[in-house]
């Protein structure tokens, strides 16, 4: 009995799709590490894909935003990682895998030479980032902020510390009326420095209540809100940076108690620090 031509064509198409999918899966397997631990903190065998095997849109690697790259830390989910440094540069996949690989380019200070580095993120079983690796390992040093030039008899810099509870409602990132007033006063002082103002670094912090990823995101939104407000009132935007550090660097430790008591005790840790270079 002769086969029906349409059925043969359909079978051939399905076979071709299956073979293509298998080829992509096998290619991806060659790009990822083996036996990634459940907690995402190690792998039985670390595999680095060849830098030339990136997807076409990432050919040659990218120049990352250093401020964003410095915010990479354990506990971020994949959407937060992609917001900071983009999606992976290889074909290992996006949502189902537990490893993302990148090729980053860095321009060396004082020269036109470019350093090419590979960066790897391992995720735990909940797809939260847990460990980070560089190849070569020395590439990690490229993220270090340059040391400020020494100034003779210059007093150590101290930040202006603004209470997050005074700027924002609890667990929110929208400015309160008191927050508007405080930042209006600061913006006026910063504008008054004119060309003397070199940089304004805004760092947001939360208390230890809540999840790590949530706190990091909240602290980042609050720092960005302060930056946007100051820039909207005339502070030069190219001199202002915003960074959230979540529950890091607490200034007060509190014993366990009722939630209300703990929230009140931890208030000093919910803060926004503003580091100003060039203000008299």
N, C-alpha and C positions, 0 to 999 in steps of 0.2 A: 504494500500500500504506500502511495507516495505521500510524503509529509506535506502539510499545508505551508506555503511560503511565508505567510504572516506569522505563524507560530515559530517557524525557524528563525525569522528575523528577531522576534521578541526574545527567544532563548539566547541568541547570539549577543543581543544588547545586554541582557541581564548578566551573562557570563563576563562580558567586558567590564561592566560596572563592578562586579565582584572581584575581578582580578585587579582593577585599579584600586579598590578599597584595600585589598590585601597588600598591595605594593606600598600604599601610603602608611599602613599600619606597621609593616616591616621596617620602612624607612624611619618612622618615629621611634621604634624600639631601639634602633642604633644610636639615637640621639640622647637617650635618657639613662640615668643611673639605675643599677640593679639593687633590689631589696632595700628600698627606702624604709627606714624604721617607722613604726606606727606613730611615734611622737614627732617625726619629721626632723630629728636632730642629727641624723647620720644616714649613711647608705652602705650596704655591703660592698658595693663596687661603684666608685664615682666615675661617671663617664662624661667626658667633655666632647661635644660635637665639634667637627672641624669648622673653623670660622667661615670657611667658604661655602658651607652648607646651609646658610641662612635662607629664609624665604626671599623671593625676589624683591619684595618691598623693603627688606632690611639689608639688602646687599651692601657690604662694606661697613655695616654697623651704623650706630647713631651717636651723636654727641648728646649725652644726657644732661638734664637740668640738675646741677650739683646740689642745689638746695633741696630738691625733691629726693634725690638719691640719698642724702644724709638723713632723711626721715624714715628710711626703711628700717623696720624693726619687727621683732616677733609679735605675732598676734593679729597682723593685718590679714584681711581676707583678700581674695583674688581681685575683686573690683577695686579695693583700695590700693593694692599693688599696681594695678594697671593705671589708676589715676595718677600715681606718682611717677612711674617709669615706663608705662606702656605695656602692651602685650608681648609675649615672648617672641624672639627673633627666629625661632626654628619651628619645625613642623611637628613638635611633640604633642600638640593639642592645647586646648585652653582650659575647659572646666573639669574634665574627668581625670586629668593627670595630677601628679604630685611633685612636679618639677618644672620650672621655667628657666630657660637659658637666654642669655643676651650677649651681644657684642657691643661694647661701648668704646668710644674714642675720646681721648682726653688730650687737649693741647697743653704741652709742657710750658711752664711759666718761663717767660723771657726768650722763647724761640718759636719757630714755626713747626717744630717736630711734634708728631702726633703719636701718643702711646695707644696701642690697641689692647683691650682687656676683655676677658670673658667673665661674666657674672652669672651665678647660679643661685636660685631660690628653691629650697625644699619645703614642702608643705606637709602638715600632719594629716591624719585621716579625716579631720573635719575641714580640710582644705584651707587651713590657716598657716601663714608663713611662719617657719620655725628656725631655719638656719640658712646662712648666706655664705657664699664662697667666691673667691677670686682666682683667676688664673691669668698671669702669675700672681702669687699672693701679695707681692709688692704693690700691686695696683690699689690695694686698700688704702695705701698712704696718699693716693691722689685725692682722696676725699677730705683730707685734713685741711681745715681752713688756714690760710696763710697767717703767720704770726704778725701782729701789728708792729709797725716800726716803733722802736724804743724812743721815748721822749724823755728828755732830761728833766728830772725833778717833777715828773708827772704823777699825780696821785692815782692810786688804783681806781679803775672805773667801777662805779656802783650803779646798779639799775634803779630806775624809778619803779616802785612796786605799787600796782593798783589792785585793790581787792576785786576779785571776780564777782563777789556778792554785791559790791557797790556798782559794778558796771552792768551786770546781767542778772536776770531772775535765775533762781536755782535751776540747774540742768538745762539752761537755754543759752542761745548765742546772739539774741537780739538785745541791743543796748537799752538800758532803762533811762528815764529822764535824768537821773543822777549821773549815769554814764555819759550822756551827751554833754552835760555841764563840765565834767572832769576832762573830757577829751577836747572840748572847745578851748579850755584854758591851756592845755598842753599844746594844741595845734598853734595857738597864737604865739607861744614862747618859741616853738620850733621855727615858725616863719620868721620870727625876729632875728634869728641867727644868720639868715641870708646864706651867702656862700661859705660861711664857716662851718655849716652843718655838713658833716661828711657821711654819716650813716645813722639809721635808726633801726635797731633790731628788736622785734616784738616777739616775745616768747610766752605762750599760754601754758598753764598748768591746771590740772584738776586734783581732786583728792583721790583716795584709793578706793572709794565706793564705785561699784559698777565694773564692767568688763574692761580689759586692757585695750582692746581695739576701739570700743565705744569711747573711752576716755581720751584716747589719742585723737580721734576724729573731732570730739567736742573741743578739745584744747586748740586744735588747728582752726576750727571754724571761729572760735573766739578771737584768736590772734589775727585772723584774716579780717574779721569785722573791725577790729581796732585799726588795722592798717588802712582799710578802705575808707574809714571815717576820717582819719588824718589826711589822707591824700585828697579826699573830696574837699577838704578845707585848706588846701593850698600847700601842704607839705610835699616836696618833690618825690614823686613815686619811685624814681630810679634809685633813691637813697633809702628806701624803706623795705624791709623784709619781714615776713611773718612765719612763725614756726610753732607747731604744737608738740609738746613733750609729754602729754598725758599726766600720769601720776608720778613721773620721775622727780627726783630732787625734792622730797617733802621737807618743809621747814618745821613741822610739828608732828609728833607721834602721839596717838591717843589710845587709851585703853578701850576695850569693847564696852558697850553700854546700849541703851536704847538707840534707835535710829536717829531720833531727834537730837539726843545728846551727842551722838557721834558726828552728825552733820555740823552742829555748832562748834564742836571741838576742832574739827578738821578745817574750819573756815580759812585759816592762814595759808593752807596749801592750795586753795582755789584762788589763783592769782594770775595777773598778767605783768610780766617784767618787761620794761622798756629800757634797752641799752642804747645810750645816745653818745655818739662820737662827734665832738665838735660843738658842744653847747657850753657856754660860760655860766 
